[in-house]
Amino acid sequence: AAVSSGYLTKAIKKARYDKNVKAIVFRVDSPGGDAQASEIIARELELAAKEKPVIVSLGSVAASGGYWIATTARVILANHTTLT
């Protein structure tokens, strides 16, 4: 199911400012989608990465926008079968 960029950016921002959150782990499992939404999410993760570690976990597919979002992470985890 698609998730709106507005929902995700609010959640990322909340985690960024929460002193109890030590890192953000973001799961990407997407065949692609809206380029603008991906850019908005990537920008928020980029800001979060300045405050705390951002780790991206790639699911079975991480295409186009999902790949772009992953580039903001300090660490990217993927299976050898992940299509990217």
Order of alpha helices (4+ residues) and beta strands (2+ residues): alpha-beta-alpha-beta-alpha-beta
